């Protein structure tokens, strides 16, 4: 009987290699990708003009296509909130709950194989590659707390770990697995060349925005200035775009930095008070929070500073509300030295 495995496909090189290693042993493999909302690298590349040379693709889908396997994309945005807000094992260097995240995804994969009559789970983990979730002492934690136990196989470092069920039952040949370790990606790149893979995501990279210091700072700032740490998909998408400035505790500005970001923010004009210079070219600015006339006046001066009218005496600013109302303000652009560093989120 042909055995069946599901592989956690992140879109990176490691999961691509791990899947191919098991496929080459005659196992039927399908991929699974869990969508949390925090990994949309292709989306941000598509928005920003400066990223126009980068691939505008969902890397998980692209990897599945290269491997010739079916990919199941599962929306876990709501379920993932508890992982992010209440991580049992804490956060990494930024707001990344890596160990809890890995355990959550393996648990969801284990539920999936039970529901779909598959035999085991594959991941591209390598011992020592990630400081929080991919250590020899934490790998058993993921297997145990996810419920997957020894149905979790890590082909790239399996020879450094106790044999799993697929190995003991001879579903896979342990001798054809690997003993990769450490942070160097040279062994993976050599294996990729052997398989004929010459186009793949940055080997040492990752698309989780929670590992990014700038993104994490914006996320913490959002929580600190709201009555609840709950969030919606639009909230976390907006944190990826624009310059965020908080001149007063109860509101912030989201300032587009280029044409691509401006087009993206246009889609939110019916949800926020917005500012747009009409006498000079300038960025679209959204105001996030409850604002009064004095706040709008201040925000308009800041918005004028980031447009081409920054050195003029006055800039004409259109102010719009979600209900369709607009008004015009004639403001003096704020001098650069009055925009203090503490405003930058």
MOZILIN-V134472 format. One line per field, one symbol per residue. phi: phi as a letter, one per 20 degrees, with the letter a starting at -180 (. if undefined). psi: psi as a letter, one per 20 degrees, with the letter a starting at -180 (. if undefined). A space follows every 10 residues. Layout:
phi: ???
psi: ???
//
This chain:
phi: .feccddfde oefffffgff gfgfenefcc dcceeendcc fffffffeff efeefebeff ffffffemcf cdddfcgfff gfffecffdn defddeegff ffffffffff fffffdldeb ddcefcgned fddddfeeff ffffffnfle edddgfcgfe cfgeggffem fcegfeeccf bnefdfffff ffffenedcb fggeeadfff eeffffffff gfffdcfcef bdgggffffe cnedccfcfe bcdddfdaff fffffgfdfe dcfccbfdeb faffcdddpe cdffffffff ffgffedfeg defbcededc dgeofcbdcd cegffgfeef gffff
psi: ppqpqppooh irhghggggh ghhijjpopq qpppoiijnl ghghhhgphi jhiqpmqohg ggghghikrq poppokgghi ghgghmphja rbhckomggh gghghhghhg hghghjlrhr qprkqppjhp igilqhihgh gggghhihcj jopnhijhij rqprghghjk hqohijarkq rripjghhhh hghhijojor qphjaqjoii ipggghghgg gghhjriqjq qrghghghii prpppnhqhi rrqopqirgg hghghhijhj iqpqqppiiq prqppqooro qahhghgghh hgghhjaijh jrhqpppppq qhjiqqrppo qpqpqhiinq hiho.
//
